Amino acid sequence: SASSDYAALDRIADETVNYFKTLNEGIELGDMAGVQLPTSTLEIQGRVTELPSDIRGWFKELYDKAFEDDDFAKTAEQVMITRVQLDRLWLLVTVGAGCAVLAAVLLAAGIAVIRREKANMQQAF
């Protein structure tokens, strides 16, 4: 559900912030034992597309604030995932196939009726 996805994304964001915080502390102290890696995950099914320019600009702005290397184009992925709900897609495919079968049956029935009417007309004369 959307609410559980948002909760997972919040956990991932919090864990990522905590990771960078503990990483910076570890670098300052010269001891990396306290670095806490993110552990939460979120599995989604989607389509990977190129990052649109307006969104790319927003991400670059965030990147430039967080990192001093100004190497966004080389170090950041320039893609995004658009969620695709396969259950709805499967429903559309099934309904589409059903409509195609129904159309074929109606066409065959229509041809049979036309042939029968044509045969009846020829017998009448």
RORO-27842 format. One line per field, with one value per residue (C-alpha): residue in one letter; x, y, z. Coordinates in pm, whole numbers, plus 50000, padded with zeros to 5 digits. Each point is the difference from the previous one (the first is absolute). Last residue first. Example, Ala and Ser with C-alpha at 12.3 -4.5 7.8 and 13.67 -1.06 7.14 Angstrom:
BEGIN
r = c(S  A)
x = c(51367  49863)
y = c(49894  49656)
z = c(50714  50066)
END
This chain:
BEGIN
r = c(F  A  Q  Q  M  N  A  K  E  R  R  I  V  A  I  G  A  A  L  L  V  A  A  L  V  A  C  G  A  G  V  T  V  L  L  W  L  R  D  L  Q  V  R  T  I  M  V  Q  E  A  T  K  A  F  D  D  D  E  F  A  K  D  Y  L  E  K  F  W  G  R  I  D  S  P  L  E  T  V  R  G  Q  I  E  L  T  S  T  P  L  Q  V  G  A  M  D  G  L  E  I  G  E  N  L  T  K  F  Y  N  V  T  E  D  A  I  R  D  L  A  A  Y  D  S  S  A  S)
x = c(46457  49930  50294  50242  49850  50037  50366  50071  49827  50207  50322  49920  49917  50324  50204  49838  50068  50368  50025  49828  50240  50304  49875  49945  50352  50145  49792  50122  50361  49952  49838  50293  50261  49828  49979  50368  50091  49796  50182  50331  49984  50277  50200  50216  50365  50240  50324  50305  50189  50233  50379  50098  49741  50002  50373  50002  50243  49868  49713  49672  49896  50112  49800  49682  50037  50079  49683  49788  50164  49944  49631  49959  50213  49804  50200  50030  49760  49991  49660  49852  49958  50085  50195  50078  50299  50107  50356  50186  50358  50090  50359  50109  50302  50141  50255  50211  49793  49917  49953  49780  49789  49956  49898  49763  49821  50006  49847  49743  49882  49976  49812  49749  49947  49959  49757  49796  49997  49872  49723  49908  49979  49785  49763  49985  49896)
y = c(48183  49918  49761  50283  50222  49723  49947  50375  50010  49702  50157  50331  49822  49800  50314  50177  49705  49998  50376  49972  49724  50200  50314  49799  49858  50350  50136  49720  50071  50367  49913  49771  50254  50275  49779  49906  50369  50069  49721  50122  50330  50199  50238  50247  49953  50286  50036  50228  49802  50226  49971  50119  50273  50119  50063  50332  49845  50205  49773  50059  50338  49903  49678  50184  50240  49711  49823  50307  50044  49632  50041  50277  49815  49674  49707  49729  49713  49681  49831  49861  49726  50102  49845  50227  49937  50087  49926  50332  49970  50124  50122  49953  49783  50260  50143  50299  50221  50255  49728  49799  50303  50069  49638  50009  50303  49863  49672  50179  50201  49676  49824  50286  50000  49621  50010  50276  49801  49694  50209  50142  49649  49888  50292  49928  49641)
z = c(44356  50365  50014  49911  50272  50260  49903  50035  50336  50117  49872  50173  50326  49990  49927  50294  50230  49895  50055  50338  50107  49883  50181  50321  49977  49953  50289  50227  49900  50086  50335  50083  49890  50200  50309  49966  49979  50311  50187  49854  50180  49840  50217  49814  50084  49939  49808  49992  50264  50196  49989  49653  49928  50363  50012  50186  50255  50294  50093  50186  49858  49649  50024  50102  49706  49768  50118  49919  49661  49913  50091  49744  49743  50020  50144  49737  50050  50204  50003  50314  50249  50354  50283  50293  50222  50351  50117  49984  50126  50347  50035  50362  49922  49757  50242  49893  50227  49729  49736  50234  50082  49628  49944  50298  49855  49644  50119  50217  49700  49801  50281  50022  49621  49991  50292  49831  49676  50190  50159  49660  49856  50295  49932  49628  50047)
END
